[in-house]
Amino acid sequence: KITVRDGDGNFAGVSRSYIDLKSEHMAQVKMSGVYSGPQNPSKLSVRAIYPSGKPYGETHGKLRWLHQSYGKAYELVSEIPIKTDPQGRYQVDVPTDRPGRIKAEVTLMDRAGKSSSASAEGIVVGEGDEQKVASVSEMQVLARKTSYAAGETSKTLLLLPEGWGPEEQDQGKIFVTVAGKSIYERQV
């Protein structure tokens, strides 16, 4: 950053940002859904790109899956070697065998042996109604996708904190309003 002051006390400044990378590529990781389960599978997508956004091509690395059961710490589920395709992509199913939080940590190596890492997190929901999935301090509404086409059905997960509702009994009424261009429906 360069700052200059003239004789009248006026300031002028200029700066330029640079990406500080430890490797010649960047790892990107994304889950196809915020939450998943046996009936709602998700995919984990990994990309290796140059800072310009151009695909890096084939590279190798590792994928670590971590799982957090309700009220517990994350534990390592598996660690597997991965290799991206010529377009710098790798895709795999998100494990949905245990309810809770799931985290994917990816480390990719560049041609010089330097690493770039990224991670993504999601929620895994089982098939039962009375299961504890994730501990939250306040209500969270998680939509399966970020946008929906006309006529498409939205699947949404509502996470509530311990002791929600009257007298902290983990029960009560939930008011749902469906809206878009206008209010379409209200339910209790």
Backbone torsions as a table, in degrees:
resi	resn	phi	psi	omega
1	LYS	NA	135.5	178.3
2	ILE	-118.6	129.3	177.6
3	THR	-125.6	134.0	-178.7
4	VAL	-127.1	140.8	176.7
5	ARG	-122.9	131.4	178.9
6	ASP	-89.6	-179.2	-176.8
7	GLY	-64.9	-23.1	179.5
8	ASP	-88.8	0.7	179.1
9	GLY	89.7	9.5	177.2
10	ASN	-82.2	143.7	-179.6
11	PHE	-110.7	147.1	171.5
12	ALA	-136.9	140.4	-178.4
13	GLY	-143.4	155.7	176.9
14	VAL	-145.9	145.9	176.9
15	SER	-146.7	161.2	178.5
16	ARG	-140.4	132.8	179.6
17	SER	-91.0	143.4	175.5
18	TYR	-128.0	143.0	176.0
19	ILE	-80.4	126.4	179.1
20	ASP	-99.1	93.4	-178.3
21	LEU	-104.0	143.2	175.7
22	LYS	-87.3	-16.9	179.5
23	SER	-132.2	171.3	-178.0
24	GLU	-82.0	-1.6	179.2
25	HIS	-134.5	169.6	177.1
26	MET	-124.2	139.3	174.5
27	ALA	-91.4	136.4	173.9
28	GLN	-125.0	139.5	-177.8
29	VAL	-136.2	136.9	179.5
30	LYS	-150.3	138.5	172.2
31	MET	-94.3	142.8	-176.7
32	SER	-72.4	-18.4	177.2
33	GLY	-138.4	147.0	178.7
34	VAL	-67.2	-33.8	174.6
35	TYR	-134.2	154.9	-179.1
36	SER	-144.5	171.1	178.9
37	GLY	-174.7	-179.6	-179.1
38	PRO	-56.0	-34.3	179.8
39	GLN	-92.3	-9.6	-178.5
40	ASN	-134.2	70.0	-177.1
41	PRO	-67.4	152.8	176.7
42	SER	-127.7	159.7	176.3
43	LYS	-114.0	146.7	170.8
44	LEU	-102.1	125.1	178.6
45	SER	-111.0	132.3	179.2
46	VAL	-119.5	137.8	176.4
47	ARG	-131.6	141.1	170.6
48	ALA	-111.9	120.2	-177.4
49	ILE	-133.7	156.8	168.8
50	TYR	-75.6	161.9	177.0
51	PRO	-55.2	-25.4	178.9
52	SER	-73.3	-14.7	-176.7
53	GLY	101.3	-10.1	178.7
54	LYS	-69.5	140.4	179.3
55	PRO	-58.1	139.4	-179.1
56	TYR	-79.8	-28.9	-176.9
57	GLY	98.0	-161.9	-177.0
58	GLU	-67.2	134.2	173.5
59	THR	-154.5	169.0	-178.6
60	HIS	-125.9	166.3	179.5
61	GLY	179.4	-152.2	179.8
62	LYS	-139.8	153.1	176.9
63	LEU	-122.4	123.2	176.5
64	ARG	-110.9	126.7	174.1
65	TRP	-100.5	127.3	175.4
66	LEU	-119.7	144.2	-178.5
67	HIS	-127.2	141.1	176.5
68	GLN	-124.9	110.6	173.6
69	SER	-74.4	161.5	-177.6
70	TYR	-55.1	126.3	175.8
71	GLY	74.5	8.5	-178.5
72	LYS	-120.1	172.8	178.2
73	ALA	-85.3	162.7	175.8
74	TYR	-64.4	142.4	174.0
75	GLU	-131.4	146.6	-179.7
76	LEU	-71.3	126.5	178.5
77	VAL	-95.5	-47.5	178.9
78	SER	-159.4	160.6	174.2
79	GLU	-139.2	121.2	-175.8
80	ILE	-129.7	148.6	173.5
81	PRO	-75.6	144.9	178.0
82	ILE	-131.9	159.9	176.6
83	LYS	-141.6	129.6	178.5
84	THR	-80.2	158.5	178.7
85	ASP	-82.1	179.9	-179.2
86	PRO	-58.8	-19.7	176.3
87	GLN	-92.6	7.3	178.7
88	GLY	76.9	23.9	-176.3
89	ARG	-115.5	150.8	173.9
90	TYR	-147.5	139.3	-179.6
91	GLN	-139.4	143.4	-178.9
92	VAL	-152.1	155.0	176.2
93	ASP	-70.3	143.1	173.9
94	VAL	-78.7	129.7	178.4
95	PRO	-63.0	133.3	-177.5
96	THR	-125.8	22.8	-175.1
97	ASP	-80.4	-18.6	179.9
98	ARG	-133.7	129.1	177.6
99	PRO	-65.0	148.5	178.2
100	GLY	139.9	-162.2	176.8
101	ARG	-90.6	142.8	178.0
102	ILE	-125.3	137.1	179.7
103	LYS	-129.6	134.2	174.8
104	ALA	-110.1	123.4	175.8
105	GLU	-114.1	121.7	-176.6
106	VAL	-117.1	133.8	173.1
107	THR	-125.4	122.7	178.9
108	LEU	-114.2	142.6	-179.6
109	MET	-103.1	139.0	175.3
110	ASP	-87.7	-178.0	-176.2
111	ARG	-65.6	-22.6	179.0
112	ALA	-91.0	1.4	179.0
113	GLY	85.7	12.6	178.4
114	LYS	-95.4	148.6	-172.4
115	SER	-103.3	155.0	171.1
116	SER	-135.8	132.9	-175.6
117	SER	-124.2	153.2	175.5
118	ALA	-153.9	160.9	179.5
119	SER	-143.3	160.1	176.4
120	ALA	-143.2	146.8	-179.9
121	GLU	-126.3	154.2	176.6
122	GLY	-154.9	-178.1	179.1
123	ILE	-117.1	137.9	174.4
124	VAL	-110.5	125.1	-179.1
125	VAL	-112.5	130.7	177.2
126	GLY	-81.3	-166.6	-176.3
127	GLU	-92.5	-16.6	-177.7
128	GLY	-79.5	158.4	-179.7
129	ASP	-85.0	-31.9	-172.6
130	GLU	-103.3	52.1	-178.3
131	GLN	-113.0	148.5	174.6
132	LYS	-94.1	124.3	-172.9
133	VAL	-106.4	-56.9	-175.8
134	ALA	-148.9	139.2	177.9
135	SER	-82.9	127.4	178.5
136	VAL	-131.3	151.2	180.0
137	SER	-89.0	-20.9	176.3
138	GLU	-146.5	163.4	-177.3
139	MET	-58.2	137.6	175.4
140	GLN	-129.5	135.1	176.8
141	VAL	-110.2	118.9	-177.6
142	LEU	-115.2	114.1	175.7
143	ALA	-85.2	145.5	-179.3
144	ARG	-63.2	-37.9	179.7
145	LYS	-130.2	168.0	179.8
146	THR	-88.0	-22.5	177.9
147	SER	-146.2	154.2	-177.1
148	TYR	-132.1	144.3	176.7
149	ALA	-84.2	161.4	178.1
150	ALA	-57.5	132.5	179.0
151	GLY	85.8	-7.1	-179.7
152	GLU	-82.7	144.1	-179.2
153	THR	-90.7	130.8	178.4
154	SER	-89.5	137.4	171.9
155	LYS	-112.7	126.0	-174.5
156	THR	-130.9	141.3	177.8
157	LEU	-111.2	129.7	178.8
158	LEU	-108.9	114.9	177.7
159	LEU	-99.5	126.7	-178.9
160	LEU	-116.4	145.9	179.8
161	PRO	-74.2	160.9	174.0
162	GLU	-56.8	137.1	176.1
163	GLY	76.9	26.8	178.0
164	TRP	-77.0	160.4	177.6
165	GLY	89.5	175.9	-179.6
166	PRO	-59.4	136.8	178.5
167	GLU	56.4	25.1	176.6
168	GLU	51.5	44.4	-176.9
169	GLN	-99.0	10.4	-178.4
170	ASP	56.5	38.9	174.7
171	GLN	-159.1	158.1	-179.5
172	GLY	156.1	-171.8	-179.9
173	LYS	-91.6	144.0	175.0
174	ILE	-122.2	124.4	-179.8
175	PHE	-95.1	123.7	-178.0
176	VAL	-115.6	129.0	175.7
177	THR	-119.3	127.3	177.0
178	VAL	-102.1	120.4	-175.4
179	ALA	-140.7	158.8	175.5
180	GLY	-153.6	-110.8	175.2
181	LYS	-65.1	-28.1	175.5
182	SER	-148.3	179.9	176.5
183	ILE	-83.7	121.5	-175.6
184	TYR	-95.1	-36.5	-173.7
185	GLU	-160.7	146.6	173.9
186	ARG	-128.8	136.8	179.6
187	GLN	-137.0	156.5	173.3
188	VAL	-114.5	NA	NA
